[in-house]
């Protein structure tokens, strides 16, 4: 009954000091370093109303995650009882889309510097959306 | 510098009385009818810790949206000045991933009934994630 697959075409990628999966924070506000979102020139028109100082939701494709995972120990800690992946933010899941609430620090053409991004260096970016509603969810 | 494309494999689909794009609400809390998320049997293990009464974030693939759109009049209203799509929740965008905060009403095996979903009948579902942080964002 479901068609597909559908093709996700990256619109940019992450440049970050985070290169090792083991060392990356589990969530963006848990000590993530500042990072760049580097966009393809072809989507620059779509970026034109983004502003420094605002928060946005960034969607990534977690290209180093496993897709054959349906249960995990949350936060990778064996002391946490196993849970179905759809009740967790595990990167490993059938479609490893990362959802990140970040703050824009500065914008330099198609390069956007952000806070609170826990994605690894080289992670493909697939979408950016405005935050709706009051602050503090992600 | 970006690889891809990547393959998004639907894990289920939406069953909703919403069949016409023109009549669908712009956001989930703007009068959406109750709807079902119907999941593939193959992912049922991943659903096992979802609970009625809780809110989750559902990611869909907006299969009827245009992908060649980089600027839009927000909410489809020509009176709103055109904006770059990444500052809007327009369905039309390079990767039309829908982000929906919904409330689970009931669960019947791999069928999950939800409130506040503005996606059209037949829309593919690609992921479900828990809400982090306090209520009221989406």
Interface residues (C-beta under 8 A of the other chain):
Chain A: X1 X2 X3 X4 X5 X6 X7 X8 X9 X10 X11 X12 X13 X27 X38 X40 X43 X45 X46 X47 X48 X49 X50 X56 X57 X59 X61 X63 X70 X71 X83 X84 X85 X86 X87 X88 X89 X93 X94 X95 X97 X99 X124 X126 X127 X128 X129 X130 X131 X132 X133 X134 X135 X136 X137 X138
Chain B: X1 X2 X3 X4 X5 X6 X7 X8 X9 X10 X11 X12 X13 X27 X38 X40 X43 X45 X46 X47 X48 X49 X50 X56 X57 X59 X61 X63 X70 X71 X83 X84 X85 X86 X87 X88 X89 X93 X94 X95 X97 X99 X124 X126 X127 X128 X129 X130 X131 X132 X133 X134 X135 X136 X137 X138
